[in-house]
């Protein structure tokens, strides 16, 4: 294991604090992704973590507005260009931004089991999740659902699981089924997300979409404002003719919410298709693990506004 230069560690730590406090709150996920790619490409050409390298802030417009005016410039030893950003600074920004995006950077600087790049100080080795609402923190401590605090699921697997959460998305809560509806019209209706999917039904046989079924939240471009473009449908097989589609789908949706979806052929996996219990973090309901993995492989959640924040 390579020992970390204390001066490098101290510099990278404070550069990380500068990024987290001054830069990160002002950048979109797309900007962070572009920044990580740009620094990554630079690091393939030059050992930026060694120090002594300087780059013009204009080369990194995402960082330029947050560089203090009047900061002294240094000269790049090869290109002779003057710059306000040091290589170590860019390295620290790269590591912090990559962690925010979910990349396993603390283990990423190894090759065949040997460390090839010095890592950030241990004090900064925290997997940075997107900020969770207060409800998540309280649930994490108590492991109990608290009625007055919204249960909203996660970004990858949105799930409206109590009345407070239903109110937050302007839905209609059904006590007898413990589910939330976003639409309950005389012709058709559909639920709020339940373990990453929604259920729908129609009383109109000529409706262009099948009269009842389910779809993954991120498989429908219209949802939650509407439905009808499902690209990740969950199939059901019914043994008899359905005379009341609404009642049937509410029953199935309620069973899935209570963790009893198996009797309808519905189970839960992680977004990458690994089987898990439906109470697990990021559990996505469905009946085809390959379909779930394909869906999440083809979408980029960093470019998708999470359901719970949609207007």
N, C-alpha and C positions, 0 to 999 in steps of 0.2 A: 504494500500500500504506500503510495507516495505521500509524504508529509506536506502539509499546506503551509506555505510561507505566511507568517502572521501578518505581514504588511499587505499581502494580497488579500488575505481573509478580511482584514479590517476595511480595506478599500472596497472590496466587493460587497461587504455587508452594508456600508453606508450608501453605495450606489444603488443597492437593492431598495433601501428605505426611500431614497429619492424617487425611484421608479414607482414604488407602491403608493407613496403619498401624493406625488405631484403629477405623475404621468398616467398611470393605470386608470384612475377614475375618469379620465377625459378621452380614453380611446375605446373604440368599438372592438368587438371580437375580431372583425375582419381586419382592422388596422393592426391589432396585435399579431394576428396570423401573418400578415404581410411583413411586419417587423421581424418576427422570428425567422421567417424564410430568408429575409435579406441578410440578417446577421449570420445565419447558418451558412449561407453561401460564402460570406466573407471569411468565416472561420475555416472554410476548406482551403482557402488560398493563403491565409496568414494566421500565425499562432497568436490570436488577439489576447489570449489569457496570460501571455508572458509579460505584458506590460511594455511601456516604451513606444507604443504605437498610437498615433493620433489621427483623427478623421474629422473632416469638416461637418458641422451640424447640418449643413444643407443636403448632405448625402442621406440624412435620416430625418425627413420632414415630420415624421411622427414624434420625434424627440425634440426637434429644434425649438418649438415655442416654450419649452420648459427649461432650457439651458439659461442660467443666470447671465444677465448682461454684464459685460466687462470681464468675464472669466478669462484667465490667461490662456493663450494658445500654446500648443506644442507642435513640433515638427516631426512629420513621419520620416524615419531614417532612410527609407528607400525612395518614396515618391517626392519627398521634400515639401509636400503640401502641409499647410498649417491647419490645425483643427482643434475644436473645443472638446470633442468627445474622445476619451481614451479607449483603448482596446479592452481593458479590464472593465470599464464602465459598460461597454456594449455586451461583454460576456455576462455581467451581472443582470443586465436587462433581459438578455436572451434567456437565462435560466429562470428568472422570475416570471416572465411572460409565458414561457413554455409550461411552467407549472400551473399557471392560471388556466391555460388551455387544456390541461389534463395530460400533458406529455410526462412520462416517467423520467424526468431529467436527473433525479438524484442517483439513478442507477444507469443512466444512459452513457456515462463517460467511461465505459469499460470495454475491453476487447479480449475475448477468450479468458474471461475471469480476472484480467489484470486492469487496474485503473490506468488510463492514459491521459486523463485531464483532471486537474485538481477541481474539487467540487466546492460548493458554497459552504460556509461554516455550519456546523451542526445546528446551531441555534436557529438557522433559517430553513432547515429541512422540514418544512411542513407542507403537506399536500393542500394546496389552496383551492377550496371549492368555491363555486359561485355563492354569494352571500345568501343564506337561508333566512326565511322569515322567522320571527320570534317563536311561532308555533313549532317549528322543527326543533329548536333548541330545547324547549320545554318538554316536548315529546321524547327527545333523546335522553333527558335526565330522568323522567318519570316512567317511560315506557307505557304510558296510559294515554288514551285519547281524552282530550279535555273539550267538552261540548262547546264552550264559548270561543275556542281558538280554531281557525280554519285548518282543516286537513286537506292539503292540495296535492299531495304526491310530490314527484320530482319533475325536472325539466324533461328527462327522457321518458318518464312514465307518469304523466299527469293523472291524478285520481282524486276526484272530489268526494270525500268520505264522511262529511258531516254537514249539519245545517249551516254552520258558520261559513264553511267553505262554499256551500251552495249559494248563500247570500252574496258572497264576494264576487261570484261570477254571474249574478243576477238570474239564478235558476229557481226552479220550483222543487222544494224538498218533499219527498214522499216518505212519511214515517213508517208506513206498513212494509215498505221494501228497503228502506235505508239507502235510497239512491236519489240523485239529483237529475231533474229534467231541464234541458235547455229549450225544448220545444214540445208542446203538447196540444197541437191543434186538432181540429175535427177530422182532418184528412190524414195527416202524418205527424210524427213526432220523433224525437231522439234524445238520448241521455247526455249528461255531462260525461267527461272522461271517467272510466273505471279501469284502473290498472293499465292505462295506456290505450284503451279502446273505447268506442262508443257503440251503443245499440240503437237501432232505428226500426220503425215499423210504418206501415201505410194501410189505410182502410180502402184505398182506391185501387182496384185490380189493374187499371190501365196505366198506373204510375210507371214512369220509365225505369225506376229502380225497383228491384225485387221488394215484395211486400214486407219482408222482415229480414233482419240480419245484423251483422256487426262489422266494424271496420277499425283499423288502427288510426289513432288520432292524426299521426303524421302521414297517413296514406290518403288523405282527402284534402284537396286544395281549398275547398270551400269551408270546411268545418273550422270553427263552431258557428260561423254566421249562416251556414247552410250545409247541405250534404248533397252527394250525388256524383262525385268524381272519385269514388273509392278505388285505389290501386292496390290495396292490401286487405282484401275481404276475408272474413272469417266465415267459413261455411258451416251450416247446420243441417242435420238430417232429422226430419220429423216423421214419426210413424203414422200419423193421421193428419187429416186435413185441419188446418188452423182456421177456426171461425172467429177468433178474437186475437189478432196479431199483437195489439198493444199489451194485453194481459200476459200473453206468452213471453214477450220480450222483457217485460218488467220482472217477471218471475225469474228468467234466466239471468238478467242483470243483477238482481238481488242476490241470487246464489253465488255469482262470481264475486260480488262485493264481500260476501260472508266467507269466501274461501272454499265454496262448495261447487266450483265450476266443473270439476271432473265428470260429474254425472251428465254434463252436456258436451263432454269432449273437449273442454277448455282447461288448459294448464298454464303455468307461468314459466317464463324464462328470463334471463338477462337480455339486454339489447343485442348481445352477440350470440344468442341462441342457446345458452347454457341453462339447463333446468334448475329452477329454484322454487321455493315456496312462495305463494302469492303475497305473503306478508313481508317478503324481503325488500330491501332498498332497491329501487329501479326495476322491480318485477313488472314484466310486460305480459299481459294475457294473450292467449291465442291457441290455435290447435295445430300449428306447423312451425317448429323451431327454425327450419330453414327459411321459411317465409319471413319470420321476424328478423333473423340475421341479415337477410338480403335487404329488407326495408331500411334498417339502421345503417347498413354499409353504404347505401345509396343516398342517404340524406346527411346533411351537415348541420348538426344542432347548433353550432356556433352562428349559423346564418338564419336560424329559425327563432322567432320570438316565442318564448315559452308560453304554453297555453294560459297559465295562470296570470300572465301579464298582458294578454291580448285584450284589446278594447272592442 
